[in-house]
Amino acid sequence: MNLKEQIKADIKAAMRAKETAKRDTLRNISAAIKQIEVDERKELSDAEVEAVLTKYAKQREDALVQFREAGRDDLVAKEEAELALVRSYLPEPLSDEELKSAVETLVEKLGATSMKDMGKIMGAVKKEYGSRADGGKVNKIVKEILS
């Protein structure tokens, strides 16, 4: 069962169990996936669905920060629950040590020596590790290594 089918099955299960928060979150994710499929007129692969989930998770993280700053504890709890649900569909992210090791290996493998090679390294990391590697952390590590 691919990721999109899993989400649809989980929507049905949440409806049967009357878990409205889970159902609504999964419906939002499903709608985002469907929107991209309609816009691009193609069926999304698991990797592309993961990208949609990652984007959705980042939106939830941003909202979480804003709600905390505003003192809206009710909305913070809602966003945390949504974020936990979304992360359950994503692969386990690489730890900082694993990420640094992976980037160092790719820098050596590609023979990168200057900041001009940053794009090659970023692309290689994204290709090899996909959504497991946080782009912001990779960027920071690459800058440390190449400078």
Residue frames as qw, qx, qy, qz and C-alpha x, y, z in Angstrom:
[[0.000, 0.891, 0.454, 0.000, 0.00, 0.00, 0.00],
 [0.429, 0.385, -0.039, 0.816, 1.50, 3.32, -0.99],
 [0.173, -0.154, -0.440, 0.868, 1.46, 6.40, 1.20],
 [0.339, -0.065, -0.176, -0.922, -1.54, 8.05, -0.47],
 [0.641, -0.241, -0.647, -0.335, -3.64, 4.89, -0.10],
 [0.463, -0.203, -0.688, 0.520, -2.55, 4.62, 3.54],
 [0.056, 0.052, 0.229, -0.970, -3.76, 8.17, 4.21],
 [0.532, -0.136, -0.384, -0.742, -7.13, 7.41, 2.57],
 [0.644, -0.234, -0.728, 0.005, -7.51, 4.23, 4.62],
 [0.325, -0.172, -0.567, 0.737, -6.65, 6.15, 7.79],
 [0.277, -0.095, -0.039, -0.955, -9.28, 8.79, 6.96],
 [0.664, -0.230, -0.544, -0.459, -11.90, 6.05, 6.79],
 [0.597, -0.206, -0.689, 0.356, -10.68, 4.53, 10.05],
 [0.111, -0.044, -0.358, 0.926, -10.77, 7.93, 11.77],
 [0.458, -0.176, -0.248, -0.835, -14.31, 8.48, 10.52],
 [0.705, -0.257, -0.641, -0.165, -15.43, 5.11, 11.90],
 [0.547, -0.237, -0.573, 0.562, -13.73, 5.83, 15.25],
 [0.123, -0.922, -0.330, -0.161, -15.22, 9.36, 15.31],
 [0.569, -0.428, 0.016, 0.702, -11.75, 10.94, 15.68],
 [0.335, 0.901, 0.275, -0.002, -12.64, 14.31, 14.18],
 [0.159, -0.877, 0.334, 0.306, -9.25, 15.99, 14.66],
 [0.489, -0.255, 0.745, 0.377, -7.39, 13.14, 12.98],
 [0.515, 0.553, 0.639, 0.144, -9.98, 12.93, 10.21],
 [0.202, 0.963, 0.117, -0.138, -9.81, 16.65, 9.49],
 [0.266, -0.732, 0.509, 0.366, -6.01, 16.73, 9.44],
 [0.507, -0.029, 0.791, 0.342, -5.83, 13.77, 7.09],
 [0.443, 0.739, 0.506, 0.043, -8.49, 15.31, 4.85],
 [0.039, 0.947, -0.150, -0.282, -6.41, 18.50, 4.62],
 [0.361, -0.475, 0.705, 0.383, -3.36, 16.47, 3.63],
 [0.523, 0.317, 0.766, 0.198, -5.38, 14.49, 1.11],
 [0.322, 0.895, 0.284, -0.123, -6.75, 17.72, -0.37],
 [0.107, -0.830, 0.404, 0.368, -3.22, 19.15, -0.72],
 [0.445, -0.172, 0.809, 0.343, -2.11, 15.98, -2.52],
 [0.464, 0.582, 0.664, 0.068, -5.17, 16.03, -4.78],
 [0.161, 0.936, 0.038, -0.312, -4.62, 19.71, -5.61],
 [0.183, -0.631, 0.620, 0.429, -1.09, 19.02, -6.82],
 [0.458, 0.115, 0.849, 0.239, -2.26, 16.01, -8.83],
 [0.390, 0.780, 0.483, -0.076, -4.94, 18.09, -10.53],
 [0.042, 0.914, -0.181, -0.362, -2.59, 21.02, -11.19],
 [0.130, -0.575, 0.727, 0.351, 0.18, 18.84, -12.61],
 [0.834, 0.276, -0.149, -0.453, -2.15, 16.24, -14.17],
 [0.566, 0.322, -0.753, 0.090, -0.22, 13.27, -12.82],
 [0.842, -0.466, -0.266, -0.061, -0.31, 10.70, -10.06],
 [0.118, -0.827, 0.478, -0.271, 2.09, 11.57, -7.23],
 [0.715, 0.147, -0.650, 0.211, 4.74, 9.06, -6.20],
 [0.692, -0.582, -0.367, 0.219, 5.48, 8.26, -2.56],
 [0.528, -0.097, -0.086, 0.839, 8.49, 10.60, -2.66],
 [0.028, -0.403, -0.239, -0.883, 6.29, 13.45, -3.92],
 [0.573, -0.650, -0.420, -0.270, 3.66, 12.70, -1.27],
 [0.686, -0.385, -0.293, 0.543, 6.44, 12.83, 1.33],
 [0.286, 0.164, 0.052, 0.943, 7.39, 16.26, -0.01],
 [0.337, -0.581, -0.346, -0.655, 3.78, 17.42, 0.45],
 [0.719, -0.571, -0.390, 0.075, 3.77, 16.02, 3.99],
 [0.594, -0.141, -0.175, 0.772, 7.08, 17.73, 4.78],
 [0.037, 0.368, 0.158, 0.916, 5.72, 21.05, 3.54],
 [0.543, -0.616, -0.393, -0.414, 2.57, 20.57, 5.61],
 [0.740, -0.426, -0.353, 0.382, 4.68, 19.75, 8.68],
 [0.405, 0.061, -0.073, 0.909, 6.77, 22.90, 8.21],
 [0.230, -0.526, -0.269, -0.774, 3.57, 24.97, 8.02],
 [0.698, -0.592, -0.392, -0.094, 2.40, 23.42, 11.28],
 [0.671, -0.220, -0.255, 0.660, 5.78, 24.17, 12.91],
 [0.162, 0.283, 0.066, 0.943, 5.59, 27.82, 11.80],
 [0.461, -0.587, -0.333, -0.576, 2.03, 28.13, 13.12],
 [0.758, -0.437, -0.425, 0.234, 3.11, 26.51, 16.38],
 [0.476, -0.028, -0.185, 0.859, 5.80, 29.15, 16.92],
 [0.108, -0.385, -0.173, -0.900, 3.36, 31.97, 16.20],
 [0.624, -0.561, -0.414, -0.352, 0.68, 30.58, 18.51],
 [0.705, -0.326, -0.400, 0.487, 3.21, 30.11, 21.32],
 [0.286, 0.108, -0.077, 0.949, 4.35, 33.73, 20.96],
 [0.328, -0.412, -0.252, -0.812, 0.73, 34.87, 21.05],
 [0.225, -0.150, 0.731, -0.626, -0.02, 32.78, 24.15],
 [0.754, 0.060, -0.157, -0.635, -2.72, 30.72, 22.43],
 [0.283, -0.316, 0.893, -0.153, -2.31, 27.45, 24.31],
 [0.738, 0.299, 0.487, -0.359, -5.51, 25.99, 22.85],
 [0.690, 0.683, -0.154, -0.183, -4.19, 26.38, 19.31],
 [0.018, 0.649, -0.760, 0.033, -0.71, 25.22, 20.31],
 [0.563, -0.099, 0.791, -0.219, -2.16, 21.89, 21.47],
 [0.765, 0.525, 0.265, -0.263, -4.10, 21.51, 18.20],
 [0.464, 0.779, -0.410, -0.101, -1.04, 22.24, 16.05],
 [0.209, -0.517, 0.824, -0.104, 1.13, 19.86, 18.09],
 [0.711, 0.128, 0.652, -0.231, -1.40, 17.07, 17.57],
 [0.710, 0.679, 0.028, -0.183, -1.51, 17.74, 13.82],
 [0.200, 0.773, -0.601, -0.023, 2.27, 17.87, 13.62],
 [0.449, -0.317, 0.823, -0.142, 2.61, 14.54, 15.44],
 [0.779, 0.364, 0.464, -0.213, 0.13, 12.95, 13.06],
 [0.574, 0.783, -0.203, -0.123, 1.90, 14.25, 9.96],
 [0.023, -0.687, 0.725, -0.041, 5.30, 13.12, 11.25],
 [0.705, -0.109, 0.678, -0.176, 3.94, 9.61, 11.74],
 [0.808, 0.539, 0.228, -0.062, 3.72, 9.31, 7.93],
 [0.348, 0.852, -0.387, 0.050, 7.23, 10.64, 7.30],
 [0.860, 0.084, -0.391, 0.316, 10.40, 8.58, 7.53],
 [0.624, -0.684, -0.108, 0.361, 12.59, 9.11, 10.61],
 [0.292, 0.932, -0.180, 0.122, 14.76, 12.20, 9.99],
 [0.753, 0.235, -0.369, 0.492, 18.52, 11.89, 10.14],
 [0.538, -0.748, -0.170, 0.350, 20.16, 13.00, 13.38],
 [0.085, 0.964, -0.216, -0.129, 22.59, 15.91, 13.27],
 [0.445, -0.536, 0.677, 0.237, 25.58, 13.54, 13.51],
 [0.659, 0.266, 0.678, 0.189, 24.28, 11.27, 10.73],
 [0.412, 0.884, 0.219, -0.016, 23.55, 14.29, 8.57],
 [0.098, -0.888, 0.403, 0.200, 27.00, 15.78, 9.07],
 [0.556, -0.271, 0.748, 0.242, 28.63, 12.43, 8.29],
 [0.622, 0.523, 0.571, 0.113, 26.53, 12.04, 5.14],
 [0.274, 0.959, -0.001, -0.076, 27.38, 15.54, 3.92],
 [0.285, -0.736, 0.567, 0.237, 31.10, 15.05, 4.61],
 [0.642, 0.019, 0.734, 0.219, 31.03, 11.79, 2.65],
 [0.539, 0.722, 0.421, 0.103, 29.31, 13.44, -0.31],
 [0.036, 0.956, -0.219, -0.189, 31.71, 16.41, -0.25],
 [0.411, -0.495, 0.711, 0.284, 34.65, 13.99, -0.52],
 [0.624, 0.288, 0.713, 0.139, 32.88, 11.84, -3.13],
 [0.436, 0.842, 0.310, 0.074, 32.04, 14.84, -5.34],
 [0.630, 0.072, 0.026, 0.773, 35.38, 16.54, -4.75],
 [0.047, -0.920, -0.272, -0.277, 33.74, 19.79, -3.65],
 [0.600, -0.036, -0.244, 0.761, 36.19, 22.48, -2.59],
 [0.044, 0.014, -0.092, 0.995, 34.37, 25.80, -2.64],
 [0.354, 0.386, 0.511, -0.682, 30.98, 27.39, -2.14],
 [0.425, 0.353, -0.452, -0.700, 30.46, 27.12, -5.91],
 [0.328, 0.046, -0.931, -0.155, 29.90, 23.40, -5.38],
 [0.301, 0.024, 0.636, -0.710, 27.15, 23.90, -2.81],
 [0.694, 0.230, -0.077, -0.678, 24.33, 23.26, -5.30],
 [0.610, 0.257, -0.735, -0.147, 25.84, 19.93, -6.34],
 [0.142, 0.091, -0.867, 0.470, 26.13, 18.80, -2.73],
 [0.451, 0.112, 0.402, -0.789, 22.63, 19.96, -1.77],
 [0.725, 0.254, -0.319, -0.554, 21.19, 18.14, -4.79],
 [0.507, 0.225, -0.830, 0.054, 23.12, 14.96, -4.02],
 [0.084, -0.025, 0.777, -0.624, 21.98, 14.96, -0.39],
 [0.592, 0.191, 0.190, -0.760, 18.36, 15.53, -1.41],
 [0.696, 0.282, -0.535, -0.388, 18.57, 12.79, -4.03],
 [0.433, 0.178, -0.860, 0.203, 20.14, 10.25, -1.69],
 [0.102, -0.143, -0.785, 0.594, 18.28, 11.01, 1.55],
 [0.171, -0.555, -0.642, -0.501, 15.10, 12.72, 0.35],
 [0.385, -0.740, -0.143, -0.532, 12.80, 13.99, 3.09],
 [0.811, -0.414, -0.297, 0.288, 14.97, 12.43, 5.80],
 [0.521, -0.059, -0.070, 0.849, 17.42, 15.34, 5.41],
 [0.018, -0.888, -0.346, 0.303, 16.27, 18.79, 6.53],
 [0.560, 0.655, 0.146, 0.486, 17.33, 21.28, 3.86],
 [0.157, -0.940, 0.121, -0.278, 18.08, 24.05, 6.35],
 [0.728, -0.575, 0.356, 0.111, 20.38, 21.84, 8.41],
 [0.832, 0.228, 0.300, 0.407, 22.09, 20.51, 5.27],
 [0.314, 0.861, 0.045, 0.397, 22.67, 24.07, 4.06],
 [0.393, -0.872, 0.255, -0.140, 24.25, 25.03, 7.38],
 [0.835, -0.316, 0.395, 0.217, 26.50, 21.95, 7.46],
 [0.727, 0.485, 0.236, 0.424, 27.63, 22.44, 3.84],
 [0.107, 0.933, -0.085, 0.333, 28.53, 26.07, 4.57],
 [0.604, -0.721, 0.338, 0.000, 30.56, 25.00, 7.62],
 [0.864, -0.063, 0.397, 0.302, 32.46, 22.37, 5.65],
 [0.631, 0.567, 0.264, 0.459, 33.15, 24.43, 2.53],
 [0.050, 0.943, -0.054, 0.324, 34.13, 27.67, 4.21]]
